[in-house]
Amino acid sequence: VQLQASGGGLVQPGGSLRLSCVASGLSFDDYHMGWFRQAPGKEREAVSCITSEGKTHYIDSVKGRFAISRDNAKQTITLQMSSLEPEDTAVYYCNAKRGSAGFWGQGTQVTVSS
């Protein structure tokens, strides 16, 4: 199983970024997919997830600013991030979960700074 995340970078406060994660080696349609992030000195936290049925969830701090979506045909999820804040700075990781099975991507750095 491989989860290839991309799209991170440096952006000014108030800017936007779009993260993508391409999955391979798994039955993508059957997996709940999500984005986690880990800031320096902090624990990894869940940011957003989308179930295999397409239901979405967000942590309160990103509601209204982030949007997660999935394309089962392309085995891809995206995270559209808008109105970015310095507090969003972190390494963002893609995650795939089905029952007790879980897989992680390699992470992509998002830095929000002026």
Chimera marker file (.cmm) of the C-alpha trace (Angstrom):
<marker_set name="trace">
<marker id="1" x="0.000" y="0.000" z="0.000" r="1" g="1" b="0" radius="0.5"/>
<marker id="2" x="1.234" y="3.468" z="-0.899" r="1" g="1" b="0" radius="0.5"/>
<marker id="3" x="-0.225" y="6.842" z="-0.075" r="1" g="1" b="0" radius="0.5"/>
<marker id="4" x="1.501" y="9.644" z="-1.972" r="1" g="1" b="0" radius="0.5"/>
<marker id="5" x="0.737" y="13.093" z="-0.603" r="1" g="1" b="0" radius="0.5"/>
<marker id="6" x="1.558" y="16.315" z="-2.418" r="1" g="1" b="0" radius="0.5"/>
<marker id="7" x="0.607" y="19.969" z="-2.617" r="1" g="1" b="0" radius="0.5"/>
<marker id="8" x="2.238" y="21.439" z="0.462" r="1" g="1" b="0" radius="0.5"/>
<marker id="9" x="4.261" y="24.612" z="0.430" r="1" g="1" b="0" radius="0.5"/>
<marker id="10" x="4.742" y="28.098" z="1.825" r="1" g="1" b="0" radius="0.5"/>
<marker id="11" x="1.752" y="30.426" z="1.777" r="1" g="1" b="0" radius="0.5"/>
<marker id="12" x="0.906" y="33.747" z="3.361" r="1" g="1" b="0" radius="0.5"/>
<marker id="13" x="-1.823" y="34.023" z="5.989" r="1" g="1" b="0" radius="0.5"/>
<marker id="14" x="-5.187" y="34.138" z="4.290" r="1" g="1" b="0" radius="0.5"/>
<marker id="15" x="-3.925" y="32.130" z="1.344" r="1" g="1" b="0" radius="0.5"/>
<marker id="16" x="-4.966" y="28.749" z="-0.018" r="1" g="1" b="0" radius="0.5"/>
<marker id="17" x="-3.405" y="25.397" z="-0.742" r="1" g="1" b="0" radius="0.5"/>
<marker id="18" x="-4.725" y="22.153" z="-2.140" r="1" g="1" b="0" radius="0.5"/>
<marker id="19" x="-3.339" y="18.882" z="-0.870" r="1" g="1" b="0" radius="0.5"/>
<marker id="20" x="-3.752" y="15.637" z="-2.764" r="1" g="1" b="0" radius="0.5"/>
<marker id="21" x="-3.168" y="12.026" z="-1.794" r="1" g="1" b="0" radius="0.5"/>
<marker id="22" x="-3.048" y="9.240" z="-4.357" r="1" g="1" b="0" radius="0.5"/>
<marker id="23" x="-3.533" y="5.726" z="-3.020" r="1" g="1" b="0" radius="0.5"/>
<marker id="24" x="-2.428" y="2.450" z="-4.541" r="1" g="1" b="0" radius="0.5"/>
<marker id="25" x="-2.388" y="-1.156" z="-3.474" r="1" g="1" b="0" radius="0.5"/>
<marker id="26" x="-5.684" y="-1.151" z="-1.609" r="1" g="1" b="0" radius="0.5"/>
<marker id="27" x="-9.402" y="-1.378" z="-2.295" r="1" g="1" b="0" radius="0.5"/>
<marker id="28" x="-9.764" y="2.378" z="-2.143" r="1" g="1" b="0" radius="0.5"/>
<marker id="29" x="-13.563" y="2.431" z="-2.247" r="1" g="1" b="0" radius="0.5"/>
<marker id="30" x="-13.717" y="0.431" z="1.002" r="1" g="1" b="0" radius="0.5"/>
<marker id="31" x="-11.454" y="2.728" z="3.016" r="1" g="1" b="0" radius="0.5"/>
<marker id="32" x="-12.184" y="5.735" z="5.153" r="1" g="1" b="0" radius="0.5"/>
<marker id="33" x="-9.636" y="8.386" z="4.176" r="1" g="1" b="0" radius="0.5"/>
<marker id="34" x="-8.342" y="11.290" z="6.188" r="1" g="1" b="0" radius="0.5"/>
<marker id="35" x="-5.823" y="14.025" z="6.756" r="1" g="1" b="0" radius="0.5"/>
<marker id="36" x="-3.843" y="14.410" z="9.942" r="1" g="1" b="0" radius="0.5"/>
<marker id="37" x="-1.263" y="17.031" z="10.835" r="1" g="1" b="0" radius="0.5"/>
<marker id="38" x="1.605" y="17.373" z="13.234" r="1" g="1" b="0" radius="0.5"/>
<marker id="39" x="3.072" y="20.703" z="14.224" r="1" g="1" b="0" radius="0.5"/>
<marker id="40" x="6.533" y="20.984" z="15.814" r="1" g="1" b="0" radius="0.5"/>
<marker id="41" x="6.420" y="19.904" z="19.436" r="1" g="1" b="0" radius="0.5"/>
<marker id="42" x="2.811" y="18.784" z="19.213" r="1" g="1" b="0" radius="0.5"/>
<marker id="43" x="1.036" y="15.487" z="18.837" r="1" g="1" b="0" radius="0.5"/>
<marker id="44" x="-0.397" y="14.392" z="15.520" r="1" g="1" b="0" radius="0.5"/>
<marker id="45" x="-4.059" y="15.357" z="15.248" r="1" g="1" b="0" radius="0.5"/>
<marker id="46" x="-6.863" y="14.431" z="12.918" r="1" g="1" b="0" radius="0.5"/>
<marker id="47" x="-7.927" y="17.326" z="10.710" r="1" g="1" b="0" radius="0.5"/>
<marker id="48" x="-10.574" y="15.923" z="8.418" r="1" g="1" b="0" radius="0.5"/>
<marker id="49" x="-11.848" y="12.617" z="7.157" r="1" g="1" b="0" radius="0.5"/>
<marker id="50" x="-14.185" y="11.282" z="4.527" r="1" g="1" b="0" radius="0.5"/>
<marker id="51" x="-15.829" y="7.926" z="4.959" r="1" g="1" b="0" radius="0.5"/>
<marker id="52" x="-16.131" y="5.257" z="2.311" r="1" g="1" b="0" radius="0.5"/>
<marker id="53" x="-19.726" y="6.461" z="1.897" r="1" g="1" b="0" radius="0.5"/>
<marker id="54" x="-18.567" y="10.051" z="1.367" r="1" g="1" b="0" radius="0.5"/>
<marker id="55" x="-19.530" y="11.515" z="4.727" r="1" g="1" b="0" radius="0.5"/>
<marker id="56" x="-17.146" y="14.239" z="5.856" r="1" g="1" b="0" radius="0.5"/>
<marker id="57" x="-15.891" y="15.340" z="9.261" r="1" g="1" b="0" radius="0.5"/>
<marker id="58" x="-13.731" y="18.268" z="10.367" r="1" g="1" b="0" radius="0.5"/>
<marker id="59" x="-12.178" y="19.494" z="13.551" r="1" g="1" b="0" radius="0.5"/>
<marker id="60" x="-13.695" y="22.739" z="14.767" r="1" g="1" b="0" radius="0.5"/>
<marker id="61" x="-10.656" y="24.869" z="13.988" r="1" g="1" b="0" radius="0.5"/>
<marker id="62" x="-10.861" y="24.172" z="10.234" r="1" g="1" b="0" radius="0.5"/>
<marker id="63" x="-14.622" y="24.071" z="9.712" r="1" g="1" b="0" radius="0.5"/>
<marker id="64" x="-15.639" y="26.479" z="6.998" r="1" g="1" b="0" radius="0.5"/>
<marker id="65" x="-12.050" y="26.826" z="5.781" r="1" g="1" b="0" radius="0.5"/>
<marker id="66" x="-11.087" y="23.299" z="4.675" r="1" g="1" b="0" radius="0.5"/>
<marker id="67" x="-12.944" y="20.940" z="2.353" r="1" g="1" b="0" radius="0.5"/>
<marker id="68" x="-12.145" y="17.270" z="1.866" r="1" g="1" b="0" radius="0.5"/>
<marker id="69" x="-13.230" y="15.257" z="-1.146" r="1" g="1" b="0" radius="0.5"/>
<marker id="70" x="-12.541" y="11.909" z="-2.755" r="1" g="1" b="0" radius="0.5"/>
<marker id="71" x="-12.454" y="10.567" z="-6.281" r="1" g="1" b="0" radius="0.5"/>
<marker id="72" x="-12.764" y="6.807" z="-6.149" r="1" g="1" b="0" radius="0.5"/>
<marker id="73" x="-12.035" y="6.401" z="-9.846" r="1" g="1" b="0" radius="0.5"/>
<marker id="74" x="-8.665" y="8.126" z="-9.388" r="1" g="1" b="0" radius="0.5"/>
<marker id="75" x="-8.111" y="6.683" z="-5.891" r="1" g="1" b="0" radius="0.5"/>
<marker id="76" x="-7.411" y="10.187" z="-4.700" r="1" g="1" b="0" radius="0.5"/>
<marker id="77" x="-8.460" y="12.455" z="-1.873" r="1" g="1" b="0" radius="0.5"/>
<marker id="78" x="-7.937" y="16.177" z="-1.751" r="1" g="1" b="0" radius="0.5"/>
<marker id="79" x="-7.972" y="18.763" z="0.990" r="1" g="1" b="0" radius="0.5"/>
<marker id="80" x="-8.766" y="22.262" z="-0.191" r="1" g="1" b="0" radius="0.5"/>
<marker id="81" x="-7.479" y="24.665" z="2.444" r="1" g="1" b="0" radius="0.5"/>
<marker id="82" x="-8.493" y="28.312" z="2.429" r="1" g="1" b="0" radius="0.5"/>
<marker id="83" x="-8.057" y="31.267" z="4.778" r="1" g="1" b="0" radius="0.5"/>
<marker id="84" x="-4.948" y="29.626" z="6.090" r="1" g="1" b="0" radius="0.5"/>
<marker id="85" x="-3.606" y="30.715" z="9.439" r="1" g="1" b="0" radius="0.5"/>
<marker id="86" x="-0.122" y="30.416" z="10.975" r="1" g="1" b="0" radius="0.5"/>
<marker id="87" x="-1.625" y="27.848" z="13.346" r="1" g="1" b="0" radius="0.5"/>
<marker id="88" x="-2.219" y="25.565" z="10.343" r="1" g="1" b="0" radius="0.5"/>
<marker id="89" x="1.527" y="25.176" z="9.888" r="1" g="1" b="0" radius="0.5"/>
<marker id="90" x="2.360" y="21.476" z="10.174" r="1" g="1" b="0" radius="0.5"/>
<marker id="91" x="3.301" y="18.363" z="8.292" r="1" g="1" b="0" radius="0.5"/>
<marker id="92" x="0.098" y="16.969" z="6.798" r="1" g="1" b="0" radius="0.5"/>
<marker id="93" x="-0.316" y="13.209" z="6.501" r="1" g="1" b="0" radius="0.5"/>
<marker id="94" x="-2.747" y="11.188" z="4.477" r="1" g="1" b="0" radius="0.5"/>
<marker id="95" x="-4.345" y="8.190" z="6.203" r="1" g="1" b="0" radius="0.5"/>
<marker id="96" x="-6.359" y="5.213" z="5.021" r="1" g="1" b="0" radius="0.5"/>
<marker id="97" x="-8.352" y="3.137" z="7.491" r="1" g="1" b="0" radius="0.5"/>
<marker id="98" x="-10.564" y="0.092" z="7.263" r="1" g="1" b="0" radius="0.5"/>
<marker id="99" x="-11.392" y="-1.757" z="10.439" r="1" g="1" b="0" radius="0.5"/>
<marker id="100" x="-8.126" y="-2.438" z="12.263" r="1" g="1" b="0" radius="0.5"/>
<marker id="101" x="-6.031" y="-1.809" z="9.158" r="1" g="1" b="0" radius="0.5"/>
<marker id="102" x="-4.461" y="1.610" z="8.745" r="1" g="1" b="0" radius="0.5"/>
<marker id="103" x="-1.861" y="3.126" z="6.470" r="1" g="1" b="0" radius="0.5"/>
<marker id="104" x="0.034" y="6.420" z="6.402" r="1" g="1" b="0" radius="0.5"/>
<marker id="105" x="1.545" y="8.514" z="3.655" r="1" g="1" b="0" radius="0.5"/>
<marker id="106" x="4.891" y="10.263" z="3.901" r="1" g="1" b="0" radius="0.5"/>
<marker id="107" x="3.613" y="13.742" z="4.777" r="1" g="1" b="0" radius="0.5"/>
<marker id="108" x="3.757" y="17.102" z="3.083" r="1" g="1" b="0" radius="0.5"/>
<marker id="109" x="4.859" y="20.321" z="4.766" r="1" g="1" b="0" radius="0.5"/>
<marker id="110" x="2.465" y="23.252" z="4.971" r="1" g="1" b="0" radius="0.5"/>
<marker id="111" x="3.919" y="26.530" z="6.225" r="1" g="1" b="0" radius="0.5"/>
<marker id="112" x="1.747" y="29.588" z="6.710" r="1" g="1" b="0" radius="0.5"/>
<marker id="113" x="3.880" y="32.657" z="7.245" r="1" g="1" b="0" radius="0.5"/>
<marker id="114" x="4.273" y="36.209" z="6.062" r="1" g="1" b="0" radius="0.5"/>
<link id1="1" id2="2" r="1" g="1" b="0" radius="0.2"/>
<link id1="2" id2="3" r="1" g="1" b="0" radius="0.2"/>
<link id1="3" id2="4" r="1" g="1" b="0" radius="0.2"/>
<link id1="4" id2="5" r="1" g="1" b="0" radius="0.2"/>
<link id1="5" id2="6" r="1" g="1" b="0" radius="0.2"/>
<link id1="6" id2="7" r="1" g="1" b="0" radius="0.2"/>
<link id1="7" id2="8" r="1" g="1" b="0" radius="0.2"/>
<link id1="8" id2="9" r="1" g="1" b="0" radius="0.2"/>
<link id1="9" id2="10" r="1" g="1" b="0" radius="0.2"/>
<link id1="10" id2="11" r="1" g="1" b="0" radius="0.2"/>
<link id1="11" id2="12" r="1" g="1" b="0" radius="0.2"/>
<link id1="12" id2="13" r="1" g="1" b="0" radius="0.2"/>
<link id1="13" id2="14" r="1" g="1" b="0" radius="0.2"/>
<link id1="14" id2="15" r="1" g="1" b="0" radius="0.2"/>
<link id1="15" id2="16" r="1" g="1" b="0" radius="0.2"/>
<link id1="16" id2="17" r="1" g="1" b="0" radius="0.2"/>
<link id1="17" id2="18" r="1" g="1" b="0" radius="0.2"/>
<link id1="18" id2="19" r="1" g="1" b="0" radius="0.2"/>
<link id1="19" id2="20" r="1" g="1" b="0" radius="0.2"/>
<link id1="20" id2="21" r="1" g="1" b="0" radius="0.2"/>
<link id1="21" id2="22" r="1" g="1" b="0" radius="0.2"/>
<link id1="22" id2="23" r="1" g="1" b="0" radius="0.2"/>
<link id1="23" id2="24" r="1" g="1" b="0" radius="0.2"/>
<link id1="24" id2="25" r="1" g="1" b="0" radius="0.2"/>
<link id1="25" id2="26" r="1" g="1" b="0" radius="0.2"/>
<link id1="26" id2="27" r="1" g="1" b="0" radius="0.2"/>
<link id1="27" id2="28" r="1" g="1" b="0" radius="0.2"/>
<link id1="28" id2="29" r="1" g="1" b="0" radius="0.2"/>
<link id1="29" id2="30" r="1" g="1" b="0" radius="0.2"/>
<link id1="30" id2="31" r="1" g="1" b="0" radius="0.2"/>
<link id1="31" id2="32" r="1" g="1" b="0" radius="0.2"/>
<link id1="32" id2="33" r="1" g="1" b="0" radius="0.2"/>
<link id1="33" id2="34" r="1" g="1" b="0" radius="0.2"/>
<link id1="34" id2="35" r="1" g="1" b="0" radius="0.2"/>
<link id1="35" id2="36" r="1" g="1" b="0" radius="0.2"/>
<link id1="36" id2="37" r="1" g="1" b="0" radius="0.2"/>
<link id1="37" id2="38" r="1" g="1" b="0" radius="0.2"/>
<link id1="38" id2="39" r="1" g="1" b="0" radius="0.2"/>
<link id1="39" id2="40" r="1" g="1" b="0" radius="0.2"/>
<link id1="40" id2="41" r="1" g="1" b="0" radius="0.2"/>
<link id1="41" id2="42" r="1" g="1" b="0" radius="0.2"/>
<link id1="42" id2="43" r="1" g="1" b="0" radius="0.2"/>
<link id1="43" id2="44" r="1" g="1" b="0" radius="0.2"/>
<link id1="44" id2="45" r="1" g="1" b="0" radius="0.2"/>
<link id1="45" id2="46" r="1" g="1" b="0" radius="0.2"/>
<link id1="46" id2="47" r="1" g="1" b="0" radius="0.2"/>
<link id1="47" id2="48" r="1" g="1" b="0" radius="0.2"/>
<link id1="48" id2="49" r="1" g="1" b="0" radius="0.2"/>
<link id1="49" id2="50" r="1" g="1" b="0" radius="0.2"/>
<link id1="50" id2="51" r="1" g="1" b="0" radius="0.2"/>
<link id1="51" id2="52" r="1" g="1" b="0" radius="0.2"/>
<link id1="52" id2="53" r="1" g="1" b="0" radius="0.2"/>
<link id1="53" id2="54" r="1" g="1" b="0" radius="0.2"/>
<link id1="54" id2="55" r="1" g="1" b="0" radius="0.2"/>
<link id1="55" id2="56" r="1" g="1" b="0" radius="0.2"/>
<link id1="56" id2="57" r="1" g="1" b="0" radius="0.2"/>
<link id1="57" id2="58" r="1" g="1" b="0" radius="0.2"/>
<link id1="58" id2="59" r="1" g="1" b="0" radius="0.2"/>
<link id1="59" id2="60" r="1" g="1" b="0" radius="0.2"/>
<link id1="60" id2="61" r="1" g="1" b="0" radius="0.2"/>
<link id1="61" id2="62" r="1" g="1" b="0" radius="0.2"/>
<link id1="62" id2="63" r="1" g="1" b="0" radius="0.2"/>
<link id1="63" id2="64" r="1" g="1" b="0" radius="0.2"/>
<link id1="64" id2="65" r="1" g="1" b="0" radius="0.2"/>
<link id1="65" id2="66" r="1" g="1" b="0" radius="0.2"/>
<link id1="66" id2="67" r="1" g="1" b="0" radius="0.2"/>
<link id1="67" id2="68" r="1" g="1" b="0" radius="0.2"/>
<link id1="68" id2="69" r="1" g="1" b="0" radius="0.2"/>
<link id1="69" id2="70" r="1" g="1" b="0" radius="0.2"/>
<link id1="70" id2="71" r="1" g="1" b="0" radius="0.2"/>
<link id1="71" id2="72" r="1" g="1" b="0" radius="0.2"/>
<link id1="72" id2="73" r="1" g="1" b="0" radius="0.2"/>
<link id1="73" id2="74" r="1" g="1" b="0" radius="0.2"/>
<link id1="74" id2="75" r="1" g="1" b="0" radius="0.2"/>
<link id1="75" id2="76" r="1" g="1" b="0" radius="0.2"/>
<link id1="76" id2="77" r="1" g="1" b="0" radius="0.2"/>
<link id1="77" id2="78" r="1" g="1" b="0" radius="0.2"/>
<link id1="78" id2="79" r="1" g="1" b="0" radius="0.2"/>
<link id1="79" id2="80" r="1" g="1" b="0" radius="0.2"/>
<link id1="80" id2="81" r="1" g="1" b="0" radius="0.2"/>
<link id1="81" id2="82" r="1" g="1" b="0" radius="0.2"/>
<link id1="82" id2="83" r="1" g="1" b="0" radius="0.2"/>
<link id1="83" id2="84" r="1" g="1" b="0" radius="0.2"/>
<link id1="84" id2="85" r="1" g="1" b="0" radius="0.2"/>
<link id1="85" id2="86" r="1" g="1" b="0" radius="0.2"/>
<link id1="86" id2="87" r="1" g="1" b="0" radius="0.2"/>
<link id1="87" id2="88" r="1" g="1" b="0" radius="0.2"/>
<link id1="88" id2="89" r="1" g="1" b="0" radius="0.2"/>
<link id1="89" id2="90" r="1" g="1" b="0" radius="0.2"/>
<link id1="90" id2="91" r="1" g="1" b="0" radius="0.2"/>
<link id1="91" id2="92" r="1" g="1" b="0" radius="0.2"/>
<link id1="92" id2="93" r="1" g="1" b="0" radius="0.2"/>
<link id1="93" id2="94" r="1" g="1" b="0" radius="0.2"/>
<link id1="94" id2="95" r="1" g="1" b="0" radius="0.2"/>
<link id1="95" id2="96" r="1" g="1" b="0" radius="0.2"/>
<link id1="96" id2="97" r="1" g="1" b="0" radius="0.2"/>
<link id1="97" id2="98" r="1" g="1" b="0" radius="0.2"/>
<link id1="98" id2="99" r="1" g="1" b="0" radius="0.2"/>
<link id1="99" id2="100" r="1" g="1" b="0" radius="0.2"/>
<link id1="100" id2="101" r="1" g="1" b="0" radius="0.2"/>
<link id1="101" id2="102" r="1" g="1" b="0" radius="0.2"/>
<link id1="102" id2="103" r="1" g="1" b="0" radius="0.2"/>
<link id1="103" id2="104" r="1" g="1" b="0" radius="0.2"/>
<link id1="104" id2="105" r="1" g="1" b="0" radius="0.2"/>
<link id1="105" id2="106" r="1" g="1" b="0" radius="0.2"/>
<link id1="106" id2="107" r="1" g="1" b="0" radius="0.2"/>
<link id1="107" id2="108" r="1" g="1" b="0" radius="0.2"/>
<link id1="108" id2="109" r="1" g="1" b="0" radius="0.2"/>
<link id1="109" id2="110" r="1" g="1" b="0" radius="0.2"/>
<link id1="110" id2="111" r="1" g="1" b="0" radius="0.2"/>
<link id1="111" id2="112" r="1" g="1" b="0" radius="0.2"/>
<link id1="112" id2="113" r="1" g="1" b="0" radius="0.2"/>
<link id1="113" id2="114" r="1" g="1" b="0" radius="0.2"/>
</marker_set>
